[in-house]
Each structure stands twice: as C-alpha cells, then as structure tokens.
Amino acid sequence: MKKLPRRQFLKVLGASAASLPFVPVLYGGNKSKHPNRMLFMGCNHSTGVKDILAKRPNIVFIMVDDFGYECIRSNGGTSYQTPAIDNLAETGIRFEHCYATPLCTPTRVQLMTGQYNFRNYTEFGSLPPGQYTFGHLLQQAGYKTCVVGKWQLTGKVEGTKQRGEGTLPELAGFDEHCLWQVKVRGSRYWAPVIRQNGVMRDDVQDRFGPDVFVDYIEDFIGRHRSEPFFVYYPMALTHDPFVPTPDRNPEEEEKNTKSTANFPAMVAYVDKLVQRIVDILDKYGHRENTLIVFTGDNGTHKTIVSNLNGSEIQGAKGETKTAGTHVPLIANWPGIIPAAQVNKDLIDFTDFFPTIADVADTKLPDHITFDGRSFLPQLKGDSGNPRDWIFCHYNPRWGNRQQRRYVQNKKWKLYDDGRIYKISKDMDEANPLTIESLNDSDRLIIEQFQQVLERME
C-alpha cells in the first residue's frame, strides 16, 4: 500500500513540539480506524496542545446540488428568496466568477482532491480508491472531520447503474459521516436512506433528509466544540425530484408530488438550513472563529428557468456552456473577511484545496500534483495571485454526454476542437468565431489558451 507523507505540525505546536513522537496510520490498515491520520502521542494529555489547536479556525463547506449562479438574490437573481445566504455575502465576500464542472461527480472529485479530472476521475459516482482528500489534509492538521449530505462516491451502488470502484467516507478522510447514497440509493428527501458512521438508520421514516443532515451537524459541532473541526456539507437539495419541503402546506401538495413548481420552496429551504448552521455556530460560540464557504456543484437543472438581472437563464446542468458551470461562491469569516466585498477574480474548483490548506496553516503534500492556487489573500481583502484562465476536462462517463476540454477567462473560451466563443457576449455559445477574426490582443489570449490545452494531457 502507498504510504502518505509524514507531517509534523510545528507551526501549530511550536518548535518545542519537534520531539513529540507520532504514529502514522497508513491507508489500507484496519478499516475500523480512520486512515491517513497523524496521531500525536501525548496530545490527549497536553492541555497546551489542545488550547493551541482549539484556536485554529473551523471550516464549514456547504455545496448545494444543481444550483447555479442565478439562484442567489445577492448575485442579481430575482426568482427566489435567499436572505440568509445574502447576509453571508453582505457581511463577507461574494465572487462573481466561480466555475465548476457541469456535473456532480466530476466536480466533487475535483473539489476533494484539488486535481483536474484528467488526473483521477475514472467513473461517474466514484472517488477512486487511494485519493488524498481535503479530509485527510485536515485530519493530519489536527481537525475533527465530518461529511453529511450526499456522498455518491462509492462506485457500484444498489439501485443505480453506476460502475467502478469507489471510496467509502470513512476511508476518504472523515472521522464521522451522515450520508445519503453510500452503498444504497433510495430517497434523499422524505423517508431518506441514510448511512451514519457505517450503520443504516432506521428511525427517519417520517423525516426530511436535509433536516436529518443538519441535525447531525449540530450534534457533531456540539461534541467537538473544544477542538478545531471541518464540516463538509454537500447538500441533497436542490437536485430533482422536486418535492415539497416541510414548509409547504401538506393540504396543498402531497409529499410524493414531483413538480418544478416546488423548486422555489426547495431554494428557500436551502436558505433556511444555511441560517440553521449559522445559528448552531452562534450557539456554541464558534461563529467568530469559523470560515463558512457556500457554493454549488454545477448549473441548475435544465427544466428550471430563473431570472438574473432581468434576463431569463435556462438551467444547463451537464452542459459546458456558462449556465452549466457558473456557480455562486460566498465566503464569510467575521473579523478576517472584510464585509461587503465583491470579487471578480476567476475561481476554479481546484483552488479550494490549497485555500483550505492555507486557512488551516498546513502544507500540501510534496508528492501530489495540485492544480489550484490559494485565494486566501482575496478572502482577506488583498489582491492575491489571481488566475488568468481556468481549465476544464469534462468527461462525464454518464449517459451519452461527450467529452469536452476547454480553457476560458471571463471574456473568451477555447475548446480543444478549435471552437472559440466570446462568452462575455455569447453565453449560450451560439456564434463560434475564427482566430483570424480577432484583434491582436485577443488572438494572443487564444494562443495562450491553446498552450494550456497542450499542457493538460
């Protein structure tokens, strides 16, 4: 089995901790243990170490399913009510140019590993075994780690057509989990099928899945309020089926009704759960010491039409045009992130991994290629090192969707088949241009994009 690197956290423990013995737990060991975690001998008996670790910032990462940029009112959307999310933007930072892949699994693999999909995405619904995730990184940095919500990364799952070998959450860097679709699919909403720390729950037949997940977040934070924690919450909402939420009047619609008319209420419930998480952090006194990140995994479902700044946006999940990849990104960290920032830098989903590492003040392993760059300086209000482009290798391995590879910035987009679009004016990519039609400065940008495509192989 491949060993993960040894890491001593001198930045956290101080130089005097250099002599502390440590025992690495290697991937592939006893599966009842948590793999890839550095266990410091003596830490449980050292109040000083606990005090130092407790001061490290907590991280809560929320990712909504099938939720495009246009769904947030603070982004200019007018179709839905999102007051809690808008408040995070008003008291933190809102990014205008964050881009995911167009489909859930490719985005999740990219997010969790910090690598472009051509390096490690093998099958839909699978996180390949042995991948080093941000869960492992934060475990090694002394964090308690938890994932709740949607998993869909185990590979072959009962009730699906998924293939390939995947990864269980307990082998992906998470101490605890409360998840839908680990080994069995079933319902994610009413009477959800939930695996909690390796055991299927049998007490949620009358519950709404998203409520169960946030209940577990509250329990986890309550139990680990004296140590740094990482909560990764890939929501089940707002993916279809579009069902009534607990806030809908059951006399108006039955729970098994599935209609796009329910989508606004589902968005409202996302917002309600975000507020619940903020309230939980307040309850345990952690609001000031917690970075909250809010984003979406890909564009909105194709059946949903929303209004953004006076224009209709047709959801384009699964497609590489802007409405399939442009997602909201809001970050909030009282006292660290200045309020009411709007940032226009390009953000790629590989950028979250190094940013989280910087927030936790820990280093990335030297033996792994990471494709992102940290935007922690931008969070703090500094200029940072913004990207000139983002790259996407999209091979969904699902349905009949074709592979697409492209490079883009805020204005231009180049596909590997030579198509050029001015996406700042042509979001639907209806009018391909030729390089001969461009002026000299724009032609140089496209030539740079071509060089990027040639490197990403």
Secondary structure as the mmCIF struct_conf table of DSSP 4:
data_model
#
loop_
_struct_conf.conf_type_id
_struct_conf.id
_struct_conf.beg_label_comp_id
_struct_conf.beg_label_asym_id
_struct_conf.beg_label_seq_id
_struct_conf.end_label_comp_id
_struct_conf.end_label_asym_id
_struct_conf.end_label_seq_id
HELX_LH_PP_P HELX_LH_PP_P1 LYS A 2 ARG A 6
HELX_RH_AL_P HELX_RH_AL_P1 LEU A 10 LEU A 13
HELX_RH_3T_P HELX_RH_3T_P1 ALA A 15 SER A 19
STRN STRN1 PHE A 22 PRO A 24
HELX_LH_PP_P HELX_LH_PP_P2 VAL A 25 LEU A 26
TURN_TY1_P TURN_TY1_P1 TYR A 27 GLY A 28
BEND BEND1 GLY A 29 GLY A 29
TURN_TY1_P TURN_TY1_P2 LYS A 31 SER A 32
BEND BEND2 LYS A 33 LYS A 33
TURN_TY1_P TURN_TY1_P3 PRO A 35 ASN A 36
STRN STRN2 MET A 38 PHE A 40
TURN_TY1_P TURN_TY1_P4 MET A 41 GLY A 42
HELX_RH_3T_P HELX_RH_3T_P2 CYS A 43 HIS A 45
HELX_RH_AL_P HELX_RH_AL_P2 THR A 47 ALA A 54
TURN_TY1_P TURN_TY1_P5 LYS A 55 LYS A 55
BEND BEND3 ARG A 56 ARG A 56
HELX_LH_PP_P HELX_LH_PP_P3 PRO A 57 PRO A 57
STRN STRN3 ASN A 58 VAL A 64
BEND BEND4 ASP A 65 ASP A 66
HELX_RH_3T_P HELX_RH_3T_P3 TYR A 69 CYS A 71
HELX_RH_3T_P HELX_RH_3T_P4 ARG A 73 ASN A 75
TURN_TY1_P TURN_TY1_P6 GLY A 76 GLY A 76
STRN STRN4 GLY A 77 GLY A 77
BEND BEND5 SER A 79 TYR A 80
HELX_RH_AL_P HELX_RH_AL_P3 PRO A 83 GLU A 90
TURN_TY1_P TURN_TY1_P7 THR A 91 THR A 91
BEND BEND6 GLY A 92 GLY A 92
STRN STRN5 ILE A 93 TYR A 99
BEND BEND7 PRO A 102 LEU A 103
HELX_RH_AL_P HELX_RH_AL_P4 CYS A 104 THR A 113
BEND BEND8 GLN A 115 GLN A 115
HELX_RH_AL_P HELX_RH_AL_P5 ASN A 117 ASN A 120
BEND BEND9 GLU A 123 GLU A 123
TURN_TY1_P TURN_TY1_P8 PHE A 124 GLY A 125
STRN STRN6 SER A 126 SER A 126
TURN_TY1_P TURN_TY1_P9 PRO A 129 GLY A 130
HELX_RH_AL_P HELX_RH_AL_P6 PHE A 134 GLN A 140
TURN_TY1_P TURN_TY1_P10 ALA A 141 GLY A 142
STRN STRN7 LYS A 144 LYS A 150
STRN STRN8 THR A 154 GLY A 155
BEND BEND10 LYS A 156 LYS A 156
STRN STRN9 GLU A 158 GLU A 158
TURN_TY1_P TURN_TY1_P11 GLY A 159 GLY A 159
BEND BEND11 THR A 160 THR A 160
BEND BEND12 GLY A 164 GLY A 164
STRN STRN10 GLU A 165 GLU A 165
HELX_RH_3T_P HELX_RH_3T_P5 PRO A 169 LEU A 171
TURN_TY1_P TURN_TY1_P12 ALA A 172 GLY A 173
BEND BEND13 ASP A 175 ASP A 175
STRN STRN11 GLU A 176 TRP A 180
BEND BEND14 GLN A 181 LYS A 183
STRN STRN12 VAL A 184 VAL A 184
BEND BEND15 ARG A 188 TYR A 189
STRN STRN13 TRP A 190 TRP A 190
BEND BEND16 ALA A 191 ALA A 191
STRN STRN14 ILE A 194 GLN A 196
TURN_TY1_P TURN_TY1_P13 ASN A 197 GLY A 198
STRN STRN15 VAL A 199 MET A 200
BEND BEND17 ASP A 203 ASP A 203
TURN_TY1_P TURN_TY1_P14 GLN A 205 ASP A 206
BEND BEND18 ARG A 207 ARG A 207
STRN STRN16 PHE A 208 PHE A 208
HELX_RH_AL_P HELX_RH_AL_P7 GLY A 209 ARG A 223
TURN_TY1_P TURN_TY1_P15 HIS A 224 SER A 226
BEND BEND19 GLU A 227 GLU A 227
STRN STRN17 PHE A 229 PRO A 234
TURN_TY1_P TURN_TY1_P16 LEU A 237 THR A 238
BEND BEND20 HIS A 239 PRO A 241
TURN_TY1_P TURN_TY1_P17 PRO A 246 ASP A 247
BEND BEND21 ARG A 248 ARG A 248
TURN_TY1_P TURN_TY1_P18 PRO A 250 GLU A 252
BEND BEND22 GLU A 253 GLU A 253
TURN_TY1_P TURN_TY1_P19 LYS A 255 ASN A 256
HELX_RH_3T_P HELX_RH_3T_P6 THR A 260 ASN A 262
HELX_RH_AL_P HELX_RH_AL_P8 PHE A 263 LYS A 283
TURN_TY1_P TURN_TY1_P20 TYR A 284 GLY A 285
HELX_RH_3T_P HELX_RH_3T_P7 ARG A 287 ASN A 289
STRN STRN18 THR A 290 GLY A 296
BEND BEND23 ASP A 297 ASN A 298
HELX_LH_PP_P HELX_LH_PP_P4 GLY A 299 HIS A 301
TURN_TY1_P TURN_TY1_P21 LYS A 302 THR A 303
STRN STRN19 VAL A 305 LEU A 308
TURN_TY1_P TURN_TY1_P22 ASN A 309 GLY A 310
STRN STRN20 SER A 311 GLN A 314
TURN_TY1_P TURN_TY1_P23 LYS A 317 GLY A 318
BEND BEND24 GLU A 319 LYS A 321
HELX_RH_AL_P HELX_RH_AL_P9 THR A 322 THR A 325
STRN STRN21 HIS A 326 ASN A 332
TURN_TY1_P TURN_TY1_P24 PRO A 334 ILE A 336
BEND BEND25 ILE A 337 ILE A 337
HELX_LH_PP_P HELX_LH_PP_P5 PRO A 338 PRO A 338
TURN_TY1_P TURN_TY1_P25 ALA A 339 ALA A 340
STRN STRN22 GLN A 341 ASP A 348
HELX_RH_3T_P HELX_RH_3T_P8 PHE A 349 ASP A 351
HELX_RH_AL_P HELX_RH_AL_P10 PHE A 352 VAL A 359
TURN_TY1_P TURN_TY1_P26 ALA A 360 ASP A 361
HELX_LH_PP_P HELX_LH_PP_P6 LYS A 363 PRO A 365
TURN_TY1_P TURN_TY1_P27 ASP A 366 HIS A 367
BEND BEND26 ILE A 368 ILE A 368
HELX_RH_AL_P HELX_RH_AL_P11 LEU A 376 LEU A 379
TURN_TY1_P TURN_TY1_P28 LYS A 380 GLY A 381
BEND BEND27 ASP A 382 ASP A 382
BEND BEND28 ASP A 388 ASP A 388
STRN STRN23 ILE A 390 TYR A 394
BEND BEND29 TRP A 398 TRP A 398
TURN_TY1_P TURN_TY1_P29 GLY A 399 ASN A 400
HELX_LH_PP_P HELX_LH_PP_P7 ARG A 401 GLN A 403
STRN STRN24 ARG A 404 GLN A 408
BEND BEND30 LYS A 410 LYS A 411
STRN STRN25 TRP A 412 TYR A 415
TURN_TY1_P TURN_TY1_P30 ASP A 416 ASP A 417
BEND BEND31 GLY A 418 GLY A 418
STRN STRN26 ILE A 420 LYS A 422
TURN_TY1_P TURN_TY1_P31 ILE A 423 LYS A 425
TURN_TY1_P TURN_TY1_P32 MET A 427 ASP A 428
BEND BEND32 ASN A 431 ASN A 431
STRN STRN27 LEU A 433 LEU A 433
HELX_RH_3T_P HELX_RH_3T_P9 ILE A 435 SER A 437
BEND BEND33 LEU A 438 LEU A 438
HELX_RH_AL_P HELX_RH_AL_P12 ASP A 440 ARG A 455
#
